[in-house]
Amino acid sequence: MNIRIRQARPEDLPSIAALEAACFPAAEAADSAAFEQRIKTFPESFFVAEVEGQIVGMINGCVTDDETISDILFEDSSRHHPDGRYQSIFGLDVLPDWQHKGIATILMTYLIHKAMDSGREGLILTCKERLISFYESFGYQNLGVSASTHGGAVWYDMLLAF
Ligand SMILES: CC(C)(COP(=O)(O)OP(=O)(O)OC[C@H]1O[C@@H](n2cnc3c(N)ncnc32)[C@H](O)[C@@H]1OP(=O)(O)O)[C@@H](O)C(=O)NCCC(=O)NCCS
């Protein structure tokens, strides 16, 4: 399997929106307008995984001085501080047919190295309970239940401090 990781581009929007819809329930999925804004605001931390030209996965998030993710961070692009302390992760998605092949691990590892190279203090994300151990395998610590109620779900704050 030949996987290529590259920055997302505006013309990827239809594939990106379809990937998100395949991975998340409607209440939690970001829409095309949100992704358009993210690509415009932080292209340097929005990556897709391609196999033979098909987008099969993605990882993205703004850079912030906040130590945890709040719902406002998703909505307010002015909170992206290119020189901020933490790389956040808004989304990590892999198409169902391509899951369990290590693609999310490749994307996460790629962004962790980018964050290190950029001099960040670490990475932050929120996840559901079932994925806590997946993120702990990269060195993330579980900080407990998040203030985020995104999509009406219960989320956990995860921090990977360098
Ligand atoms: C979570 C997700 C990104 C993982 O993608 P992936 O490419 O399958 O992950 P990897 O192959 O790198 O996973 C490596 C290991 O992590 C663990 N893991 C991966 N997905 C998991 C899941 N959904 N639940 C529990 N453990 C999981 C497993 O131990 C897995 O090993 P295995 O494939 O031998 O079972 C993918 O399942 C997905 O897109 N899910 C829907 C969207 C989502 O929930 N994203 C996370 C938002 S916080």
The ligand as an ORCA input file, in Angstrom:
! r2SCAN-3c Opt
* xyz 0 1
  C     -10.450      6.040     14.877
  C      -9.954      5.839     13.435
  C      -9.460      7.180     12.896
  C      -8.811      4.806     13.439
  O      -8.345      4.653     12.095
  P      -7.498      3.378     11.617
  O      -6.769      3.777     10.389
  O      -8.367      2.191     11.562
  O      -6.486      3.210     12.835
  P      -5.164      2.322     12.848
  O      -5.275      1.237     11.836
  O      -3.987      3.212     12.780
  O      -5.359      1.724     14.323
  C      -4.385      1.094     15.008
  C      -4.989      0.515     16.306
  O      -5.716      1.487     17.045
  C      -6.845      0.872     17.703
  N      -8.111      1.366     17.123
  C      -8.300      1.885     15.902
  N      -9.593      2.225     15.736
  C     -10.231      1.906     16.870
  C     -11.576      2.024     17.294
  N     -12.535      2.563     16.510
  N     -11.893      1.615     18.538
  C     -10.935      1.091     19.352
  N      -9.631      0.948     18.979
  C      -9.296      1.357     17.768
  C      -6.719     -0.571     17.455
  O      -5.914     -1.125     18.464
  C      -5.999     -0.591     16.129
  O      -5.375     -1.809     15.906
  P      -6.128     -2.923     14.975
  O      -6.340     -2.303     13.632
  O      -5.156     -4.035     14.984
  O      -7.439     -3.225     15.651
  C     -11.090      5.275     12.530
  O     -11.660      4.136     13.164
  C     -12.186      6.289     12.240
  O     -12.070      7.083     11.307
  N     -13.279      6.239     13.004
  C     -14.399      7.112     12.822
  C     -14.054      8.539     13.155
  C     -13.516      8.701     14.559
  O     -14.085      8.222     15.539
  N     -12.378      9.420     14.655
  C     -11.736      9.717     15.898
  C     -12.285     10.989     16.433
  S     -11.659     11.347     18.053
*
